[in-house]
Amino acid sequence: KEWTKEERYRVLKNREEIVDLHERIKQSQYRQSYHIQPITGLLNDPNGFVFHKDKWHLFYQWCPWGAVHGLKYWYHTESSDLVHWDNKGICIHPDQDFDNKGAYSGSALVTNHSIYLYYTGNHRDEDWKRSSYTCLVNMRDDGTSHKYSKPLFGPHPSYTEHQRDPKIIYRKKEKMYYLLIGAQTADKKGCIIVYKSPYHNKEWTFAGQLNVPGFEDFGDMWECPSIEHIDDCDILIFCPQHLSIPSRGNNIHHNGYIIGHMDYDTLTFTPDGQFHVLDFGFDSYAAECAANINDQKKAILVAWMGLPDASYPTDDEEWSGCLTLPRELTVRKRRLIQRPLKQLETLRDKKINPFNRELPKCCEIDLRLHGNIDFNLFTKQDGSGGLMIHYDESQKHIYIDRSGMTNRFNKELGESQTRILDHPLNHLQIYIDASSIEIFVNDGDAVFTSRVFPTKEEHFFSIIGEGTMQIYTLKSSNGN
Ligand code: FRU
């Protein structure tokens, strides 16, 4: 479908306007049953992920009308266990001149009595010229949201129109708040610009551009930047765009991280190693972390299970996108480790017999193994087709290929991914939902996230290899 500008940027006046669409979409065989997904339209980046007064709050970029990047809202979901999520509705409406073409991505700060949401007001004038404003909404405990009538600040004149995705950070040591903003220099290099203030809601001043030695020419725009502090390490997480990474096929938009040391006085992030991608699968972008207040050695990460400039089989059904499962994030040997949360076990329903080779629509597979393996998921009954997981012990190569599926998509970005493991493969923990697969390798050493759209016939698996396998069907947790 071709969308006109009017259709993409149409303002949603009330819920009734999308009720029929929602009813239709609910019938889709690809509706997820335990992942966060939009009621209608398109979901992209997770935003403002925080814990406040016994509840996790997570927002996401949402365009109600269809699988198109048009007028964006912040949609709010809430959970007490990170497994069951309640849809709370729109939290930030793009209803001002400074955000007239979208309430773009950002982050959250928790104070004693409420949550502050920092976002980008995507403004365009009549000539479609863009200016980004850094804006603030206060979400109170009674659930009401109050948008500040003026932005905190406007675009910086020395950078191009690409300035967005504020990440709020408070530093006790400097007694200072910082906002990191993804940007593009005048000569089209990706970077991060930093603002600071002793207060969280006023008197912001430009502090400078973040120095990241060795990364001065690394993609042309850095989206969704963040600096996390986990287990005494500083971790710069961001999405460099239009960058070729040989091991990543033709995909040019990445989500990755650098471990190093952040000096807030000199605004220098000193890398202690190279750039690593966060996820080795096909569909993952714009990760957002929540701090774990009880354990400084762990954070929680969630990402958009999708990519910019890509399309998906449900686009024709007028919806697209979902979030990954929230994952426990830790640091081991200067690498990020992502594990499924322990509490996901509460979704387990029945343990099923693996011998009949049937793959339930929503399930968890736990495989302890050794040696080579050929594991094909979503095959037809005769074992043909499907998504292939191949492991070659002699080279410690794990190879994932989704070209055998009937529904193929984003072929031009590459249909297979390989990773060389640090240790021989001994564990795979796999979460399958109606249209996604998340493969956790060797206790969080690597994760492969991918959308998959199996046909009704593709619900079997075949396996050649040595080990033990458990399969659990999983209960639904999102009301679809
Ligand atoms: C990343 C992104 C952000 C922007 C948002 C708009 O996917 O392009 O940079 O704020 O999506 O929805």
Residues whose N, C-alpha, C, O or C-beta is under 5 A from the ligand:
A	BS01	FRU	D45 Q61 K72 Y104 S105 R164 D165 E223 C224 A286
